[in-house]
Amino acid sequence: MFKRIQPVDKPVHLVFEEQPITACEGDSVAAALLAAGVTAFRQVARGDALRGPYCMIGNCYECRVEIDGKPNLQACQQRVRDGIQVRLQRGLRKPGERDEP
């Protein structure tokens, strides 16, 4: 569906749901995942439906993921870093948990 128009020049390695992914330095996490063929970033709060990026500018919150154990981060607003662990955002937040700025 999505593909890079230029080859990866400076590779950065991350892991999404135990799957290694090579991204380009400077990519957002959302762009890196989409380029790797990942389209489902989170599971809705109630039910099994999966969601993925919509606006890619931080307005819609559809691209929320867990990065290095921190939930509710917008993948489109986070830059890839070598070795980060990214997981699907699943279900409701835990009591007292707040969105990261």
N, C-alpha and C positions, 0 to 999 in steps of 0.2 A: 504494500500500500504506500508507505513512505520510503524514500531512499535518498541517500546523499547525492548531491550534484557534484561534489568534489571528494576525492579520497581523504581518509583520515591522515592528517599531517603529523600532529603531535598526539599520540594515543594516550588515553587515560583509561584505566581499568576499574570497573565497578561490578557489583554483584546484585542481581535482581532475583529474588526468590530462588536463591541457590544457583542461578544461571549466570556465568560470567559474561560480561558485555564489554566490548571495546568502544569507547566514545572518543570524541575529538575534544581536545583542550578548549575550554570556553563554552562548550555546549551547556544548555540547561539540562537538568535530569530528565525532564519531559522530552526534549529533543533527542537525547541519547537513547531513551527507551523506545520512542517511536521509530527511530532509524534502525533499531535492532528488531523491529517487528512486534514490539509489545504495545498493545492498545488498551488493555484493562489495567487501570492503576488503583482502583478502589472498589470495594463492595458496598452497596448501599446499606444504610443503617438497619433497615428492616427488609429482609428478603435476600435473594441470591443475585440480583442484578449487578452487573459490573459497569463501571463508568471509566471514562478516559478523558483526556484533555479536550477542552472545547474552545476556549478563547486564547489560550497561550500568553495572556498578559496579566494574569493574576486577579481577574474580576469574578470568575465563576466558581472557583474552588472544586471543580470536578476532577482535578488532577492530584488531589491529596494523596500522599504516600507516607510511609514511615521510613525515615533515614537515620541509620545508626541508632535505632531504638527510640527516636523522637517521632511521635505521631503527628498527624495533621499538618504536615509541611506541603506547601504547594510545589509540585515538581517543576512547574514552569518558572518559578522564582528562585530555584536553588541551582547553583553551578555544580557540575561534576567535580569530584576530587578523587584522586587515586585511592582505591581500596574501600570506598564507601559501600555500605550494605543498605540496599533499598528493598522494602517489602510492601506488599499491597496494604492499603489502609482498610481495615475490616471493621464493619459495624459501628456502633455508637461509641462516643468517647467515654472514658471512665469518669466517675464522679470526681469533681475538682480539677479535671484536666482542662487546660485552656489551649487555644490555638497559639502557635508561635507567631511573633510579629513578622 
